[in-house]
């Protein structure tokens, strides 16, 4: 019974992973910009959210960004504020490809 449940859960995870891989570039580009065809889906809101979070954390705190994708915009904004960020994502399509401008920032550890 456990094997059947494990197989079912693995198949569901794979479905989610493949689905996200297929739409990820339409959702956001490698620099974290929203899809221009969807004006309600804006990434400029993240800066305010990250600023509010930064006020609650100690300097250079460790932050776990679950569902980070390519690391933009949230992970990039956190590292710009000198946080130590660990990004994890179910999708190897995005998490293995950090945005080019984000890779160049030496201020914090970034792990995929």
N, C-alpha and C positions, 0 to 999 in steps of 0.2 A: 504494500500500500504506500509506503513512504517513497519508493522509487517512482510510482505513478504521479504522486503529488509533486515530487521534485522535477520530474519531466514537464509537468503542466506549468509549474512556476517558471522554469527555464524557457519554455516556449513563449510564455507571456512576456517575459523580459526581452526576449529576442524580437518579438513583434513591436514592442515599444521602441526599442533601439533602431530597428529598421525603419519604422515610421518616422522617427525624428531625423534620421540620416537623410531620408528622402525629401524632407521639407526644410531642413535647417538653413540652407542658403537663402531660401525665400523669406525666412523669418527675420534674419539679421545677416548683414554682410560681415566680413572679417574685421572690420573696424568698429562693429557694434551699432551701426546705423540701422534704423528701422526700415522696413519695406516701404518705399515711397508710395505704394498703392494703398497703404493702410494708415491714414493720418492719425487715427486714434491710438495706434501702437507706437508710442514715442519712447525713445531711450533717454531723452534729456531729463526725465524725472529721476533717474538713478542718482544723479549727483547730489540732489537734496537728501535722498534717503541715505546715501553713504556718508554725507556730512553729519546727519543726525546720529547715525551709528557710531561714527568716529568720536563724537563727544562722549559717548557712553563707555568707550574702551580705553584701557591704558595705552600709552605710547608704544608703538611697535608690537602690539598684541598679535597673537596668532588668530587667524580667521579661516574658517572652513567655508568654501563656496561650493555648495552642492548644486549640481546642474549648471556648472560654469560655462559649458560650451567651449568656445575659443577664448574665453577669458575676458570678454567685453560685453557690456561696459563695466559691470560691477567689480570684477577682479582687477581690472586695470585701474579703476578709480581708487580702490583700496591700496594697491601697491604704490600709487602716486602719493598716498598719504602715509607711506612707510609702514604699512602693516605687513605681517608675514603671512602670506596667503597660500593655502593649499586648495587647489581646484580639483574637483572630482565630477566626472560626467559619465553617464551610461553609454554615451555615443563616442566611439573612437573616431568617427568622422570629424567631429569638432574639437574634442578635447586633445587630440594629438596635434592640432594645428593652431597654436596660440597666434593671435594677431601679430603681424610684423612689428607694428609700433610698440606693442606691449612687450615683445621679447627683448627689446633693446633697453628696457628700464632696469638698471642694475640695483635699484634700491632694496628690493626684497626678494626672498626666495619664492619661486613659483614652481609648483610641481604638478605634473599631469600624469 
